[in-house]
């Protein structure tokens, strides 16, 4: 009976033991909302966003989407080693007057934080 309890306890703890050995990536940003300020109508504005991997495994950014064709991302497939960083460059086309707020979704192999939503905002005059 005692042996059965020991086996059951071991089987219960097994996933926790192995989960601590798995090297998982962790995606992180300085902030989730970026104000790019005032943009002149008809001009393109670039914003560099630093992305960090604070985990123990390689972070693979598989895809980055935007909610408008006026916002594009230069580099979409990025591999970041553990405890390292890279840059995502977002380009906004200021063709329409007024306030704007665009959503950017970053899809990665971080199981807890994918997709990660970012916002860029500003004003076109």
Backbone as JSON Lines, residues from 0, in Angstrom:
{"i":0,"aa":"X","n":[0.82,-1.2,0.0],"ca":[0.0,0.0,0.0],"c":[0.87,1.27,0.0]}
{"i":1,"aa":"X","n":[1.93,1.24,0.84],"ca":[2.83,2.39,0.89],"c":[3.55,2.59,-0.43]}
{"i":2,"aa":"X","n":[3.89,1.49,-1.09],"ca":[4.56,1.56,-2.38],"c":[3.65,2.2,-3.43]}
{"i":3,"aa":"X","n":[2.37,1.86,-3.39],"ca":[1.4,2.44,-4.33],"c":[1.27,3.95,-4.13]}
{"i":4,"aa":"X","n":[1.27,4.38,-2.87],"ca":[1.18,5.81,-2.58],"c":[2.42,6.54,-3.09]}
{"i":5,"aa":"X","n":[3.56,5.91,-2.92],"ca":[4.81,6.52,-3.4],"c":[4.8,6.65,-4.91]}
{"i":6,"aa":"X","n":[4.32,5.63,-5.58],"ca":[4.25,5.65,-7.05],"c":[3.27,6.73,-7.5]}
{"i":7,"aa":"X","n":[2.12,6.8,-6.85],"ca":[1.12,7.82,-7.22],"c":[1.67,9.24,-6.99]}
{"i":8,"aa":"X","n":[2.36,9.43,-5.88],"ca":[2.96,10.73,-5.6],"c":[4.0,11.09,-6.66]}
{"i":9,"aa":"X","n":[4.83,10.14,-7.03],"ca":[5.83,10.36,-8.07],"c":[5.17,10.72,-9.4]}
{"i":10,"aa":"X","n":[4.13,9.99,-9.77],"ca":[3.43,10.27,-11.03],"c":[2.75,11.63,-11.0]}
{"i":11,"aa":"X","n":[2.26,12.01,-9.84],"ca":[1.63,13.32,-9.69],"c":[2.66,14.44,-9.84]}
{"i":12,"aa":"X","n":[3.84,14.26,-9.28],"ca":[4.88,15.29,-9.31],"c":[5.7,15.3,-10.59]}
{"i":13,"aa":"X","n":[5.63,14.25,-11.38],"ca":[6.43,14.13,-12.59],"c":[6.28,15.31,-13.54]}
{"i":14,"aa":"X","n":[5.07,15.78,-13.87],"ca":[4.95,16.94,-14.77],"c":[5.63,18.19,-14.22]}
{"i":15,"aa":"X","n":[5.58,18.39,-12.91],"ca":[6.21,19.57,-12.31],"c":[7.73,19.48,-12.36]}
{"i":16,"aa":"X","n":[8.24,18.28,-12.2],"ca":[9.68,18.08,-12.25],"c":[10.19,18.39,-13.65]}
{"i":17,"aa":"X","n":[9.51,17.86,-14.68],"ca":[9.96,18.07,-16.05],"c":[9.7,19.48,-16.55]}
{"i":18,"aa":"X","n":[8.65,20.12,-16.05],"ca":[8.36,21.48,-16.51],"c":[9.44,22.46,-16.09]}
{"i":19,"aa":"X","n":[10.12,22.2,-14.99],"ca":[11.2,23.08,-14.57],"c":[12.45,22.89,-15.43]}
{"i":20,"aa":"X","n":[12.53,21.77,-16.16],"ca":[13.68,21.5,-17.02],"c":[13.49,22.05,-18.44]}
{"i":21,"aa":"X","n":[12.25,22.34,-18.81],"ca":[11.94,22.81,-20.16],"c":[12.41,24.25,-20.31]}
{"i":22,"aa":"X","n":[13.07,24.53,-21.4],"ca":[13.58,25.88,-21.65],"c":[12.57,26.64,-22.49]}
{"i":23,"aa":"X","n":[11.77,27.47,-21.83],"ca":[10.72,28.24,-22.49],"c":[11.17,29.68,-22.73]}
{"i":24,"aa":"X","n":[10.79,30.27,-23.87],"ca":[11.05,31.68,-24.11],"c":[10.0,32.54,-23.41]}
{"i":25,"aa":"X","n":[10.34,33.79,-23.15],"ca":[9.39,34.74,-22.58],"c":[9.53,36.06,-23.33]}
{"i":26,"aa":"X","n":[8.48,36.44,-24.07],"ca":[8.5,37.69,-24.83],"c":[8.16,38.86,-23.92]}
{"i":27,"aa":"X","n":[8.84,39.98,-24.16],"ca":[8.62,41.16,-23.33],"c":[8.92,42.41,-24.15]}
{"i":28,"aa":"X","n":[8.23,43.49,-23.82],"ca":[8.44,44.79,-24.46],"c":[8.59,45.84,-23.36]}
{"i":29,"aa":"X","n":[9.19,46.98,-23.7],"ca":[9.31,48.08,-22.73],"c":[7.94,48.55,-22.29]}
{"i":30,"aa":"X","n":[7.03,48.6,-23.24],"ca":[5.64,49.0,-22.97],"c":[4.77,48.41,-24.06]}
{"i":31,"aa":"X","n":[3.46,48.54,-23.92],"ca":[2.54,47.97,-24.9],"c":[1.9,49.03,-25.78]}
{"i":32,"aa":"X","n":[2.12,50.31,-25.45],"ca":[1.55,51.41,-26.23],"c":[2.65,52.41,-26.55]}
{"i":33,"aa":"X","n":[2.76,52.75,-27.84],"ca":[3.82,53.65,-28.32],"c":[3.19,54.85,-29.02]}
{"i":34,"aa":"X","n":[3.51,56.03,-28.54],"ca":[3.02,57.26,-29.16],"c":[4.12,57.78,-30.09]}
{"i":35,"aa":"X","n":[3.83,57.84,-31.38],"ca":[4.84,58.3,-32.34],"c":[4.71,59.79,-32.63]}
{"i":36,"aa":"X","n":[3.83,60.46,-31.91],"ca":[3.72,61.92,-32.0],"c":[2.99,62.39,-33.25]}
{"i":37,"aa":"X","n":[3.37,63.57,-33.71],"ca":[2.72,64.19,-34.86],"c":[3.45,63.81,-36.14]}
{"i":38,"aa":"X","n":[2.67,63.4,-37.13],"ca":[3.19,62.98,-38.43],"c":[2.66,63.96,-39.47]}
{"i":39,"aa":"X","n":[3.52,64.4,-40.39],"ca":[3.04,65.25,-41.49],"c":[2.27,64.39,-42.48]}
{"i":40,"aa":"X","n":[1.15,64.94,-42.93],"ca":[0.33,64.2,-43.9],"c":[1.16,63.86,-45.13]}
{"i":41,"aa":"X","n":[1.06,62.61,-45.57],"ca":[1.77,62.16,-46.76],"c":[3.16,61.6,-46.48]}
{"i":42,"aa":"X","n":[3.6,61.66,-45.24],"ca":[4.93,61.15,-44.91],"c":[4.84,59.81,-44.19]}
{"i":43,"aa":"X","n":[5.92,59.07,-44.28],"ca":[6.04,57.79,-43.57],"c":[6.86,58.02,-42.3]}
{"i":44,"aa":"X","n":[6.46,57.38,-41.24],"ca":[7.17,57.48,-39.97],"c":[7.53,56.09,-39.48]}
{"i":45,"aa":"X","n":[8.77,55.93,-39.04],"ca":[9.23,54.64,-38.52],"c":[9.32,54.69,-37.0]}
{"i":46,"aa":"X","n":[8.97,53.57,-36.38],"ca":[9.11,53.43,-34.94],"c":[9.79,52.1,-34.68]}
{"i":47,"aa":"X","n":[10.95,52.14,-34.01],"ca":[11.64,50.91,-33.63],"c":[11.16,50.48,-32.25]}
{"i":48,"aa":"X","n":[10.71,49.25,-32.17],"ca":[10.21,48.68,-30.93],"c":[11.14,47.55,-30.53]}
{"i":49,"aa":"X","n":[11.71,47.65,-29.34],"ca":[12.62,46.61,-28.86],"c":[11.8,45.47,-28.26]}
{"i":50,"aa":"X","n":[12.13,44.26,-28.69],"ca":[11.5,43.05,-28.16],"c":[12.57,42.25,-27.44]}
{"i":51,"aa":"X","n":[12.23,41.78,-26.25],"ca":[13.17,41.05,-25.4],"c":[12.74,39.6,-25.26]}
{"i":52,"aa":"X","n":[13.71,38.74,-25.11],"ca":[13.46,37.35,-24.72],"c":[14.06,37.19,-23.33]}
{"i":53,"aa":"X","n":[13.2,37.17,-22.32],"ca":[13.66,37.05,-20.94],"c":[13.58,35.62,-20.44]}
{"i":54,"aa":"X","n":[13.34,34.68,-21.37],"ca":[13.23,33.28,-21.0],"c":[14.52,32.52,-21.19]}
{"i":55,"aa":"X","n":[14.41,31.19,-21.09],"ca":[15.58,30.31,-21.19],"c":[15.66,29.58,-22.52]}
{"i":56,"aa":"X","n":[14.64,29.73,-23.36],"ca":[14.65,29.1,-24.68],"c":[14.67,30.16,-25.77]}
{"i":57,"aa":"X","n":[14.95,29.75,-27.01],"ca":[14.97,30.68,-28.15],"c":[13.55,31.16,-28.44]}
{"i":58,"aa":"X","n":[13.39,32.46,-28.58],"ca":[12.09,33.06,-28.92],"c":[11.99,33.16,-30.43]}
{"i":59,"aa":"X","n":[10.96,32.54,-30.99],"ca":[10.7,32.61,-32.44],"c":[9.48,33.48,-32.67]}
{"i":60,"aa":"X","n":[9.69,34.64,-33.27],"ca":[8.55,35.47,-33.67],"c":[8.17,34.98,-35.06]}
{"i":61,"aa":"X","n":[6.99,34.37,-35.12],"ca":[6.55,33.69,-36.34],"c":[5.84,34.61,-37.31]}
{"i":62,"aa":"X","n":[5.1,35.57,-36.74],"ca":[4.27,36.42,-37.59],"c":[3.93,37.69,-36.82]}
{"i":63,"aa":"X","n":[3.84,38.81,-37.56],"ca":[3.41,40.07,-36.98],"c":[2.35,40.64,-37.91]}
{"i":64,"aa":"X","n":[1.17,40.92,-37.36],"ca":[0.08,41.46,-38.17],"c":[-0.29,42.86,-37.68]}
{"i":65,"aa":"X","n":[-0.89,43.63,-38.58],"ca":[-1.4,44.96,-38.24],"c":[-2.86,45.02,-38.65]}
{"i":66,"aa":"X","n":[-3.6,45.95,-38.06],"ca":[-5.03,46.03,-38.36],"c":[-5.36,47.01,-39.48]}
{"i":67,"aa":"X","n":[-4.33,47.52,-40.17],"ca":[-4.57,48.48,-41.25],"c":[-3.43,48.4,-42.25]}
{"i":68,"aa":"X","n":[-3.73,48.57,-43.53],"ca":[-2.68,48.56,-44.55],"c":[-1.77,49.78,-44.45]}
{"i":69,"aa":"X","n":[-2.16,50.77,-43.64],"ca":[-1.34,51.96,-43.45],"c":[-0.18,51.72,-42.48]}
{"i":70,"aa":"X","n":[-0.18,50.56,-41.85],"ca":[0.88,50.2,-40.9],"c":[1.52,48.89,-41.36]}
{"i":71,"aa":"X","n":[2.83,48.92,-41.55],"ca":[3.54,47.71,-41.98],"c":[4.74,47.48,-41.06]}
{"i":72,"aa":"X","n":[5.17,46.23,-41.04],"ca":[6.33,45.84,-40.23],"c":[7.41,45.34,-41.18]}
{"i":73,"aa":"X","n":[8.65,45.85,-41.01],"ca":[9.74,45.48,-41.92],"c":[10.15,44.02,-41.78]}
{"i":74,"aa":"X","n":[10.38,43.57,-40.57],"ca":[10.92,42.23,-40.35],"c":[9.9,41.43,-39.56]}
{"i":75,"aa":"X","n":[9.48,40.28,-40.1],"ca":[8.4,39.55,-39.44],"c":[8.82,38.23,-38.81]}
{"i":76,"aa":"X","n":[9.87,37.62,-39.28],"ca":[10.34,36.35,-38.71],"c":[11.67,36.61,-38.01]}
{"i":77,"aa":"X","n":[11.65,36.52,-36.68],"ca":[12.82,36.87,-35.89],"c":[13.08,35.75,-34.89]}
{"i":78,"aa":"X","n":[14.35,35.4,-34.71],"ca":[14.76,34.45,-33.67],"c":[15.64,35.19,-32.68]}
{"i":79,"aa":"X","n":[15.27,35.12,-31.41],"ca":[16.0,35.83,-30.37],"c":[16.49,34.82,-29.34]}
{"i":80,"aa":"X","n":[17.81,34.74,-29.14],"ca":[18.35,33.82,-28.13],"c":[17.89,34.22,-26.72]}
{"i":81,"aa":"X","n":[18.03,33.32,-25.75],"ca":[17.66,33.65,-24.37],"c":[18.42,34.87,-23.85]}
{"i":82,"aa":"X","n":[17.72,35.68,-23.07],"ca":[18.28,36.89,-22.46],"c":[18.91,37.84,-23.47]}
{"i":83,"aa":"X","n":[18.27,37.95,-24.63],"ca":[18.73,38.84,-25.69],"c":[17.57,39.71,-26.17]}
{"i":84,"aa":"X","n":[17.85,40.56,-27.14],"ca":[16.83,41.45,-27.67],"c":[17.0,41.64,-29.16]}
{"i":85,"aa":"X","n":[15.94,42.14,-29.8],"ca":[15.96,42.48,-31.21],"c":[15.04,43.68,-31.39]}
{"i":86,"aa":"X","n":[14.93,44.15,-32.62],"ca":[14.11,45.32,-32.91],"c":[13.09,44.99,-33.98]}
{"i":87,"aa":"X","n":[11.86,45.43,-33.76],"ca":[10.8,45.36,-34.76],"c":[10.61,46.79,-35.25]}
{"i":88,"aa":"X","n":[10.69,47.01,-36.56],"ca":[10.49,48.34,-37.13],"c":[9.1,48.43,-37.73]}
{"i":89,"aa":"X","n":[8.32,49.36,-37.21],"ca":[6.95,49.6,-37.67],"c":[6.95,50.88,-38.49]}
{"i":90,"aa":"X","n":[6.32,50.83,-39.66],"ca":[6.23,52.01,-40.53],"c":[4.77,52.4,-40.66]}
{"i":91,"aa":"X","n":[4.49,53.67,-40.36],"ca":[3.13,54.2,-40.48],"c":[3.06,55.17,-41.64]}
{"i":92,"aa":"X","n":[2.06,55.0,-42.51],"ca":[1.83,55.86,-43.66],"c":[0.8,56.92,-43.26]}
{"i":93,"aa":"X","n":[1.26,58.17,-43.11],"ca":[0.39,59.26,-42.67],"c":[-0.4,59.88,-43.81]}
{"i":94,"aa":"X","n":[-1.25,59.1,-44.44],"ca":[-1.99,59.63,-45.59],"c":[-3.32,60.28,-45.21]}
{"i":95,"aa":"X","n":[-3.83,60.01,-44.02],"ca":[-5.12,60.58,-43.6],"c":[-4.94,61.49,-42.4]}
{"i":96,"aa":"X","n":[-5.64,62.62,-42.4],"ca":[-5.57,63.57,-41.29],"c":[-6.19,62.99,-40.03]}
{"i":97,"aa":"X","n":[-5.69,63.46,-38.89],"ca":[-6.33,63.16,-37.62],"c":[-5.6,62.13,-36.77]}
{"i":98,"aa":"X","n":[-6.26,61.82,-35.66],"ca":[-5.72,60.88,-34.67],"c":[-5.77,59.46,-35.23]}
{"i":99,"aa":"X","n":[-4.75,58.68,-34.93],"ca":[-4.78,57.27,-35.31],"c":[-4.3,56.4,-34.16]}
{"i":100,"aa":"X","n":[-4.78,55.19,-34.15],"ca":[-4.38,54.18,-33.19],"c":[-4.45,52.83,-33.89]}
{"i":101,"aa":"X","n":[-3.3,52.18,-34.04],"ca":[-3.23,50.93,-34.79],"c":[-2.77,49.79,-33.86]}
{"i":102,"aa":"X","n":[-3.37,48.63,-34.07],"ca":[-3.03,47.45,-33.28],"c":[-2.04,46.59,-34.05]}
{"i":103,"aa":"X","n":[-1.01,46.14,-33.35],"ca":[-0.01,45.23,-33.91],"c":[-0.05,43.97,-33.06]}
{"i":104,"aa":"X","n":[-0.17,42.82,-33.71],"ca":[-0.16,41.54,-32.99],"c":[1.12,40.79,-33.31]}
{"i":105,"aa":"X","n":[1.83,40.38,-32.26],"ca":[3.09,39.65,-32.41],"c":[2.85,38.21,-31.98]}
{"i":106,"aa":"X","n":[3.0,37.29,-32.93],"ca":[2.8,35.86,-32.68],"c":[4.16,35.19,-32.49]}
{"i":107,"aa":"X","n":[4.3,34.46,-31.39],"ca":[5.58,33.82,-31.09],"c":[5.35,32.44,-30.48]}
{"i":108,"aa":"X","n":[6.44,31.81,-30.12],"ca":[6.36,30.49,-29.48],"c":[6.31,30.61,-27.95]}
{"i":109,"aa":"X","n":[6.08,31.81,-27.43],"ca":[5.85,32.0,-26.0],"c":[4.4,31.57,-25.73]}
{"i":110,"aa":"X","n":[4.24,30.42,-25.12],"ca":[2.91,29.83,-24.94],"c":[1.98,30.67,-24.07]}
{"i":111,"aa":"X","n":[2.54,31.46,-23.18],"ca":[1.71,32.25,-22.26],"c":[1.36,33.63,-22.8]}
{"i":112,"aa":"X","n":[2.13,34.14,-23.75],"ca":[1.96,35.53,-24.2],"c":[1.84,35.69,-25.7]}
{"i":113,"aa":"X","n":[1.22,34.74,-26.35],"ca":[1.07,34.87,-27.81],"c":[-0.4,34.71,-28.19]}
{"i":114,"aa":"X","n":[-0.92,35.64,-28.98],"ca":[-0.25,36.82,-29.52],"c":[-0.14,37.92,-28.46]}
{"i":115,"aa":"X","n":[0.87,38.74,-28.62],"ca":[1.08,39.92,-27.77],"c":[0.6,41.13,-28.57]}
{"i":116,"aa":"X","n":[-0.3,41.91,-27.99],"ca":[-0.85,43.07,-28.69],"c":[-0.13,44.35,-28.29]}
{"i":117,"aa":"X","n":[0.25,45.11,-29.3],"ca":[0.88,46.41,-29.1],"c":[0.04,47.47,-29.81]}
{"i":118,"aa":"X","n":[0.16,48.7,-29.39],"ca":[-0.58,49.8,-30.03],"c":[0.41,50.9,-30.38]}
{"i":119,"aa":"X","n":[0.29,51.42,-31.62],"ca":[0.99,52.66,-31.96],"c":[-0.08,53.71,-32.23]}
{"i":120,"aa":"X","n":[0.2,54.91,-31.78],"ca":[-0.78,55.97,-31.96],"c":[-0.06,57.28,-32.24]}
{"i":121,"aa":"X","n":[-0.81,58.22,-32.74],"ca":[-0.26,59.53,-33.04],"c":[-1.3,60.41,-33.71]}
{"i":122,"aa":"X","n":[-0.82,61.47,-34.34],"ca":[-1.71,62.43,-34.99],"c":[-1.09,62.86,-36.31]}
{"i":123,"aa":"X","n":[-1.92,62.86,-37.37],"ca":[-1.46,63.31,-38.69],"c":[-2.02,64.7,-38.93]}
{"i":124,"aa":"X","n":[-1.11,65.65,-39.3],"ca":[-1.61,67.02,-39.6],"c":[-1.04,67.53,-40.9]}
